[in-house]
Each structure stands twice: as structure tokens, then as C-alpha cells.
Amino acid sequence: MRLIAVAVSTLLLAGAAPALAQSPEQSPQSQRPQPTRVSTAQPQRVVLICETDAATRSAFTRQYGSEPVFLTAREAAEAKTAGQTWATPRCMTEREHGRYVQLTQAYAAH
């Protein structure tokens, strides 16, 4: 049993030796295209449902580095139509979100 394990190990090492001896320029990995990195700093149109209390405002400021900017349903719909984007997410109250859903469903029905 030990001889088989040693023989298999020797064969594996012998097969791996040429691959390990290649320089970085010759290795198959260096010939593969590298993945494209997407920056998360690109402007987007992110709207979060936020409460208006002090704790939520403080948490938003801590996470995103600026005070929350609240949108109405109409402002959010206009931003979507205009293709407007922003670097920091905007906020919308739950009530305004309900209005936004009704507004967009009304547009879709026509």
C-alpha cells in the first residue's frame, strides 16, 4: 500500500514539475484574460425606504457619509424618466413609496 502511495506521489510530482518550472510569462494563467473590475463608485439610482427619525438619519450619515436626501414619489418618477443618477442613495418614506408604486402602476396601465 505504501509503495502505491509513493509511486502515485512520484508520478504526480513528475507531472507537476514542468508546470511548476514555468516562468510567470509562460504559465497558462498569465495568458488568460483578467476579469474586469467594476467600480462601485459609479453613480446609480438607488432609493432606500427610510424613517425620518434621528436614529435613522444618524445611521444613514454614518454609513453613507452624508445626510439623507428624501424624495417624493413624483421626484423619484421624474428622476427615473430623466435617467438621473446619484452617488449616494436617496431616501423615501414608506408612505411615499406606496405613492410611487401607485404612480408607476398608473403609468404602466396607460
Backbone as CSV, one residue per row, in Angstrom:
resi,resn,N_x,N_y,N_z,CA_x,CA_y,CA_z,C_x,C_y,C_z
1,MET,0.819,-1.184,0.000,0.000,0.000,0.000,0.868,1.255,0.000
2,ARG,1.931,1.240,0.772,2.822,2.397,0.815,3.515,2.602,-0.519
3,LEU,3.863,1.522,-1.184,4.529,1.639,-2.474,3.619,2.308,-3.496
4,ILE,2.358,1.975,-3.462,1.413,2.587,-4.396,1.309,4.078,-4.110
5,ALA,1.213,4.438,-2.854,1.113,5.850,-2.492,2.367,6.605,-2.898
6,VAL,3.541,5.998,-2.700,4.795,6.637,-3.079,4.882,6.744,-4.591
7,ALA,4.483,5.697,-5.303,4.534,5.716,-6.765,3.585,6.771,-7.323
8,VAL,2.392,6.855,-6.772,1.429,7.858,-7.225,1.950,9.251,-6.920
9,SER,2.514,9.452,-5.742,3.075,10.753,-5.384,4.206,11.130,-6.317
10,THR,5.058,10.159,-6.650,6.172,10.421,-7.552,5.667,10.806,-8.934
11,LEU,4.647,10.110,-9.428,4.083,10.432,-10.737,3.444,11.822,-10.737
12,LEU,2.747,12.142,-9.664,2.122,13.462,-9.581,3.172,14.564,-9.560
13,LEU,4.228,14.353,-8.791,5.286,15.359,-8.730,6.016,15.468,-10.061
14,ALA,6.240,14.351,-10.716,6.921,14.378,-12.012,6.075,15.108,-13.046
15,GLY,4.772,14.918,-12.983,3.883,15.609,-13.921,3.751,17.083,-13.602
16,ALA,3.858,17.435,-12.346,3.699,18.828,-11.942,4.984,19.623,-12.100
17,ALA,6.123,18.954,-12.140,7.406,19.655,-12.200,7.513,20.594,-13.395
18,PRO,7.153,20.180,-14.628,7.250,21.130,-15.741,6.345,22.349,-15.556
19,ALA,5.167,22.144,-15.017,4.259,23.269,-14.809,4.792,24.212,-13.745
20,LEU,5.405,23.650,-12.714,5.955,24.485,-11.649,7.210,25.215,-12.104
21,ALA,7.913,24.656,-13.079,9.159,25.252,-13.543,8.935,26.399,-14.522
22,GLN,7.714,26.589,-15.008,7.453,27.657,-15.972,7.594,29.019,-15.315
23,SER,8.061,29.964,-16.094,8.127,31.332,-15.589,6.724,31.922,-15.617
24,PRO,6.465,33.004,-14.895,5.125,33.600,-14.886,4.640,33.989,-16.277
25,GLU,5.553,34.371,-17.176,5.136,34.759,-18.521,4.640,33.561,-19.317
26,GLN,5.140,32.351,-18.984,4.782,31.155,-19.726,3.589,30.426,-19.132
27,SER,3.211,30.745,-17.927,2.151,29.984,-17.278,0.816,30.234,-17.967
28,PRO,-0.023,29.196,-18.022,-1.330,29.345,-18.672,-2.200,30.404,-18.003
29,GLN,-2.011,30.629,-16.710,-2.830,31.619,-16.015,-2.541,33.030,-16.495
30,SER,-1.284,33.304,-16.865,-0.955,34.656,-17.306,-1.506,34.928,-18.700
31,GLN,-1.868,33.872,-19.441,-2.402,34.041,-20.783,-3.914,34.245,-20.771
32,ARG,-4.551,33.943,-19.661,-5.993,34.140,-19.558,-6.293,35.624,-19.398
33,PRO,-7.396,36.082,-19.977,-7.771,37.484,-19.750,-8.145,37.695,-18.287
34,GLN,-7.730,38.798,-17.752,-8.023,39.118,-16.364,-9.442,39.666,-16.255
35,PRO,-10.144,39.366,-15.157,-11.512,39.868,-15.010,-11.535,41.388,-14.908
36,THR,-12.580,41.963,-15.435,-12.758,43.406,-15.362,-13.327,43.753,-14.000
37,ARG,-12.741,44.708,-13.359,-13.227,45.142,-12.053,-14.200,46.297,-12.255
38,VAL,-15.353,46.173,-11.637,-16.364,47.212,-11.736,-16.310,48.048,-10.475
39,SER,-16.198,49.328,-10.644,-16.149,50.230,-9.502,-17.551,50.404,-8.937
40,THR,-17.664,50.335,-7.629,-18.965,50.549,-7.003,-19.233,52.034,-6.808
41,ALA,-18.285,52.878,-7.187,-18.453,54.314,-7.028,-19.192,54.938,-8.208
42,GLN,-19.607,54.129,-9.177,-20.335,54.664,-10.315,-21.705,55.148,-9.854
43,PRO,-22.149,56.287,-10.372,-23.456,56.797,-9.972,-24.574,55.814,-10.330
44,GLN,-25.510,55.678,-9.437,-26.655,54.802,-9.635,-27.906,55.542,-9.199
45,ARG,-29.043,54.902,-9.373,-30.298,55.485,-8.916,-30.854,54.570,-7.826
46,VAL,-30.272,54.658,-6.636,-30.685,53.826,-5.512,-31.552,54.665,-4.587
47,VAL,-32.732,54.136,-4.271,-33.634,54.800,-3.333,-33.967,53.798,-2.239
48,LEU,-33.728,54.196,-1.001,-33.996,53.349,0.154,-35.248,53.831,0.866
49,ILE,-35.971,52.918,1.482,-37.100,53.309,2.320,-36.524,53.601,3.699
50,CYS,-36.675,54.849,4.137,-36.072,55.303,5.392,-37.128,55.939,6.290
51,GLU,-36.923,55.800,7.570,-37.713,56.541,8.548,-37.116,57.943,8.648
52,THR,-37.851,58.853,9.232,-37.367,60.231,9.335,-36.839,60.567,10.727
53,ASP,-36.725,59.573,11.607,-36.280,59.841,12.973,-34.768,60.086,13.038
54,ALA,-34.327,60.589,14.171,-32.917,60.954,14.362,-31.994,59.741,14.268
55,ALA,-32.422,58.598,14.792,-31.575,57.400,14.760,-31.326,56.941,13.321
56,THR,-32.359,56.982,12.489,-32.207,56.585,11.090,-31.307,57.564,10.355
57,ARG,-31.511,58.847,10.600,-30.665,59.862,9.957,-29.200,59.687,10.366
58,SER,-28.974,59.408,11.639,-27.612,59.207,12.135,-26.975,57.965,11.507
59,ALA,-27.737,56.883,11.433,-27.222,55.644,10.838,-26.923,55.840,9.349
60,PHE,-27.787,56.550,8.648,-27.569,56.816,7.227,-26.292,57.632,7.032
61,THR,-26.139,58.669,7.845,-24.952,59.521,7.754,-23.686,58.728,8.045
62,ARG,-23.753,57.858,9.037,-22.598,57.034,9.389,-22.244,56.084,8.240
63,GLN,-23.242,55.492,7.609,-22.979,54.512,6.555,-22.589,55.159,5.228
64,TYR,-23.228,56.257,4.861,-23.010,56.835,3.532,-22.221,58.137,3.532
65,GLY,-21.947,58.701,4.708,-21.101,59.886,4.782,-21.788,61.199,4.494
66,SER,-23.089,61.201,4.366,-23.827,62.451,4.163,-25.243,62.295,4.703
67,GLU,-25.879,63.428,4.922,-27.260,63.425,5.412,-28.182,62.806,4.355
68,PRO,-29.250,62.129,4.778,-30.174,61.566,3.789,-30.939,62.663,3.049
69,VAL,-31.167,62.426,1.772,-31.976,63.320,0.943,-33.252,62.556,0.624
70,PHE,-34.393,63.099,1.050,-35.668,62.425,0.851,-36.309,62.866,-0.461
71,LEU,-36.863,61.892,-1.176,-37.562,62.144,-2.431,-39.046,61.884,-2.254
72,THR,-39.844,62.614,-3.010,-41.266,62.297,-3.085,-41.451,61.271,-4.201
73,ALA,-42.636,60.711,-4.281,-42.933,59.739,-5.331,-42.776,60.377,-6.709
74,ARG,-43.255,61.588,-6.850,-43.173,62.276,-8.144,-41.713,62.569,-8.515
75,GLU,-40.910,63.006,-7.547,-39.491,63.275,-7.816,-38.760,62.000,-8.245
76,ALA,-39.084,60.878,-7.598,-38.448,59.608,-7.958,-38.848,59.182,-9.366
77,ALA,-40.116,59.360,-9.716,-40.580,59.008,-11.064,-39.921,59.899,-12.111
78,GLU,-39.799,61.184,-11.813,-39.148,62.108,-12.750,-37.663,61.774,-12.913
79,ALA,-37.005,61.402,-11.816,-35.588,61.025,-11.886,-35.410,59.781,-12.748
80,LYS,-36.333,58.835,-12.617,-36.265,57.614,-13.422,-36.458,57.941,-14.899
81,THR,-37.439,58.771,-15.199,-37.716,59.150,-16.588,-36.539,59.899,-17.203
82,ALA,-35.927,60.783,-16.425,-34.810,61.589,-16.923,-33.488,60.825,-16.929
83,GLY,-33.463,59.638,-16.313,-32.217,58.873,-16.237,-31.235,59.458,-15.239
84,GLN,-31.749,60.219,-14.302,-30.904,60.868,-13.298,-30.284,59.825,-12.373
85,THR,-29.017,60.012,-12.029,-28.323,59.127,-11.094,-27.664,59.971,-10.012
86,TRP,-27.249,59.309,-8.945,-26.555,59.997,-7.863,-25.593,59.027,-7.203
87,ALA,-24.557,59.565,-6.594,-23.514,58.745,-5.980,-23.949,58.173,-4.635
88,THR,-24.742,58.913,-3.882,-25.220,58.475,-2.572,-26.697,58.125,-2.685
89,PRO,-27.130,57.011,-2.092,-28.549,56.654,-2.170,-29.447,57.769,-1.642
90,ARG,-30.628,57.846,-2.188,-31.655,58.770,-1.710,-32.623,57.983,-0.839
91,CYS,-33.410,58.695,-0.062,-34.389,58.061,0.820,-35.804,58.416,0.389
92,MET,-36.717,57.552,0.787,-38.136,57.758,0.543,-38.862,57.159,1.742
93,THR,-39.860,57.855,2.234,-40.625,57.290,3.341,-41.473,56.138,2.813
94,GLU,-41.948,55.321,3.717,-42.778,54.183,3.313,-44.061,54.663,2.638
95,ARG,-44.605,55.754,3.135,-45.824,56.308,2.543,-45.565,56.785,1.107
96,GLU,-44.444,57.478,0.899,-44.101,57.935,-0.452,-43.821,56.753,-1.375
97,HIS,-43.254,55.692,-0.820,-43.017,54.502,-1.642,-44.347,53.924,-2.132
98,GLY,-45.345,53.890,-1.250,-46.678,53.433,-1.660,-47.237,54.295,-2.779
99,ARG,-47.057,55.597,-2.661,-47.497,56.510,-3.723,-46.725,56.251,-5.020
100,TYR,-45.428,55.994,-4.887,-44.596,55.722,-6.065,-45.086,54.465,-6.789
101,VAL,-45.397,53.429,-6.028,-45.894,52.186,-6.630,-47.205,52.455,-7.363
102,GLN,-48.116,53.201,-6.738,-49.384,53.538,-7.392,-49.149,54.366,-8.648
103,LEU,-48.248,55.320,-8.560,-47.949,56.195,-9.689,-47.373,55.406,-10.864
104,THR,-46.439,54.521,-10.590,-45.821,53.753,-11.678,-46.792,52.725,-12.257
105,GLN,-47.675,52.185,-11.428,-48.678,51.255,-11.945,-49.689,51.989,-12.817
106,ALA,-50.003,53.226,-12.443,-50.929,54.022,-13.251,-50.308,54.329,-14.612
107,TYR,-49.000,54.644,-14.632,-48.315,54.894,-15.903,-48.276,53.635,-16.756
108,ALA,-48.047,52.486,-16.119,-47.947,51.224,-16.853,-49.297,50.809,-17.436
109,ALA,-50.382,51.189,-16.779,-51.716,50.817,-17.245,-52.119,51.592,-18.497
110,HIS,-51.536,52.750,-18.707,-51.917,53.569,-19.871,-51.167,53.201,-21.089
